[in-house]
Amino acid sequence: MEYRAEARYMRVSPQKARLVLDLIKGRRVEDALNTLAFTKKRVAPVVEKLLRSAVENVNYLNTEKGADVDVDNLYVKRAVANDGPRMKRIRPAPMGRAFRYVRRIAHIEIALAERGKNGAEPVATVVGERTAAAKAPARKAVPRKASAKKKPAAKKKAVGARK
């Protein structure tokens, strides 16, 4: 089962948010919180708050809905930052001109899952499905044709030129 939390319309560019999210992908929740506490990026506290929200969602499901989840076995399964709407702004430029620039907004999503009994994540595969490498047909090496050298263009005589 997957437990998610989402923060929408965050005033940070998705590219910068992904730098922090890549640090915590696949880690245990406790390790991810420690990593975020010592990360010197401006978006790190926002991601930490979002991760704590996802953990609280798990606790809520444990108490209210009766789901049996061990919080110590949780790990960050998915952490993504998608584009939000862009705010277009104008900066004055010399000589009466104006430069346009864009303020980016991110939608950040974190999904937690529980690891299996032996510490590995549970494997859920569809029977009969092949991997991406097996799906692609083998490519044949195609020899390149030897291209003939082109002759240099003949020089044209200038009209009205003196001898």
C-alpha positions as CSV (number, residue, x, y, z in Angstrom):
1,M,0.0,0.0,0.0
2,E,1.1,3.5,-0.8
3,Y,0.7,6.5,1.5
4,R,1.0,10.0,-0.1
5,A,1.2,13.6,0.8
6,E,1.2,16.5,-1.7
7,A,2.1,20.1,-1.5
8,R,0.8,22.2,-4.4
9,Y,1.7,25.7,-5.7
10,M,5.1,25.8,-3.9
11,R,7.2,28.9,-4.9
12,V,10.3,27.0,-6.0
13,S,11.3,25.8,-9.4
14,P,10.7,22.1,-9.9
15,Q,14.3,21.6,-11.0
16,K,15.6,22.9,-7.6
17,A,13.0,20.8,-5.7
18,R,14.1,17.7,-7.6
19,L,17.7,18.2,-6.3
20,V,16.5,17.7,-2.8
21,L,14.0,15.0,-3.6
22,D,16.7,12.9,-5.3
23,L,18.5,12.9,-1.9
24,I,15.7,11.0,-0.1
25,K,14.3,8.7,-2.8
26,G,14.5,5.1,-1.7
27,R,15.7,5.9,1.9
28,R,14.0,4.9,5.1
29,V,11.8,7.7,6.6
30,E,14.1,8.2,9.5
31,D,17.2,8.6,7.3
32,A,15.3,10.9,4.9
33,L,14.3,13.2,7.8
34,N,17.9,13.4,9.0
35,T,19.1,14.1,5.5
36,L,16.6,16.9,5.1
37,A,17.4,18.4,8.5
38,F,21.0,19.0,7.4
39,T,20.4,20.0,3.8
40,K,21.2,23.6,3.0
41,K,18.7,24.1,0.3
42,R,15.8,26.6,0.7
43,V,13.2,23.9,-0.2
44,A,14.5,21.3,2.3
45,P,12.2,22.5,5.2
46,V,9.2,22.3,2.9
47,V,10.0,18.8,1.8
48,E,10.6,17.8,5.5
49,K,7.2,19.1,6.4
50,L,5.7,17.2,3.5
51,L,7.4,14.0,4.6
52,R,6.2,14.4,8.2
53,S,2.7,14.9,6.8
54,A,2.9,11.6,4.9
55,V,4.0,9.9,8.1
56,E,1.1,11.4,9.9
57,N,-1.2,10.1,7.2
58,V,0.1,6.7,7.9
59,N,-0.5,7.1,11.7
60,Y,-4.0,8.3,11.0
61,L,-4.8,5.2,8.9
62,N,-3.3,3.1,11.7
63,T,-5.5,4.5,14.4
64,E,-8.8,5.4,12.6
65,K,-9.0,2.9,9.8
66,G,-7.3,0.0,11.5
67,A,-4.6,-0.5,8.9
68,D,-1.6,-2.5,10.3
69,V,1.5,-0.5,9.2
70,D,4.9,-0.5,10.9
71,V,6.1,3.1,10.8
72,D,9.7,1.9,11.3
73,N,9.6,-0.1,8.0
74,L,8.4,2.8,5.8
75,Y,10.6,4.2,3.0
76,V,10.3,6.9,0.4
77,K,8.9,5.0,-2.6
78,R,8.3,8.0,-4.9
79,A,9.2,11.7,-4.6
80,V,8.4,13.9,-7.6
81,A,8.2,17.6,-8.3
82,N,6.0,18.6,-11.2
83,D,5.5,21.9,-12.9
84,G,2.7,24.2,-11.7
85,P,1.4,27.2,-13.4
86,R,4.0,29.8,-14.4
87,M,3.8,33.4,-13.4
88,K,4.9,35.7,-16.2
89,R,6.6,38.9,-15.1
90,I,8.2,41.9,-16.8
91,R,11.5,43.5,-15.9
92,P,12.2,47.0,-17.2
93,A,15.1,47.2,-19.7
94,P,17.1,50.0,-21.1
95,M,15.8,52.4,-23.8
96,G,12.1,51.8,-23.0
97,R,12.2,48.1,-23.6
98,A,10.9,45.3,-21.3
99,F,12.3,41.8,-20.7
100,R,9.9,39.0,-19.8
101,Y,10.8,36.3,-17.3
102,V,9.0,33.4,-15.6
103,R,8.5,32.6,-12.0
104,R,8.1,28.8,-11.7
105,I,5.9,26.9,-9.3
106,A,6.1,23.3,-8.3
107,H,3.7,20.6,-7.1
108,I,5.7,18.3,-4.9
109,E,4.4,14.7,-4.1
110,I,5.9,12.1,-1.7
111,A,4.7,8.5,-1.5
112,L,5.7,6.1,1.3
113,A,5.5,2.4,1.2
114,E,6.3,-0.4,3.7
115,R,9.3,-2.7,3.1
116,G,8.9,-6.5,3.2
117,K,9.7,-8.8,6.1
118,N,13.4,-9.3,5.1
119,G,14.1,-5.6,4.5
120,A,13.6,-5.7,0.7
121,E,10.7,-3.9,-0.9
122,P,7.9,-6.2,-2.0
123,V,8.1,-7.3,-5.6
124,A,4.9,-7.0,-7.6
125,T,5.4,-8.0,-11.2
126,V,2.9,-9.1,-13.8
127,V,3.4,-12.6,-15.1
128,G,4.5,-12.7,-18.7
129,E,5.7,-9.1,-18.8
130,R,9.1,-8.7,-20.3
131,T,11.7,-6.1,-19.4
132,A,12.4,-3.0,-21.5
133,A,15.6,-4.6,-22.8
134,A,13.8,-7.7,-23.9
135,K,11.0,-5.8,-25.6
136,A,13.3,-3.9,-27.9
137,P,14.4,-5.8,-31.0
138,A,18.2,-6.3,-31.5
139,R,19.7,-3.7,-33.8
140,K,21.8,-4.7,-36.8
141,A,25.0,-2.9,-37.5
142,V,24.5,-1.0,-40.8
143,P,27.7,-0.2,-42.7
144,R,28.0,3.4,-43.8
145,K,28.4,4.1,-47.5
146,A,31.7,5.7,-48.5
147,S,30.8,9.1,-49.7
148,A,32.6,10.4,-52.8
149,K,34.5,13.7,-52.3
150,K,32.8,16.6,-53.9
151,K,34.8,18.7,-56.4
152,P,35.4,22.3,-55.4
153,A,33.2,24.8,-57.1
154,A,34.7,26.5,-60.2
155,K,35.5,30.1,-59.6
156,K,33.4,32.6,-61.6
157,K,35.0,35.4,-63.4
158,A,34.0,38.8,-62.3
159,V,32.0,40.7,-64.9
160,G,33.8,43.8,-66.1
161,A,37.1,42.8,-64.6
162,R,40.3,44.1,-66.3
163,K,43.0,41.9,-67.6
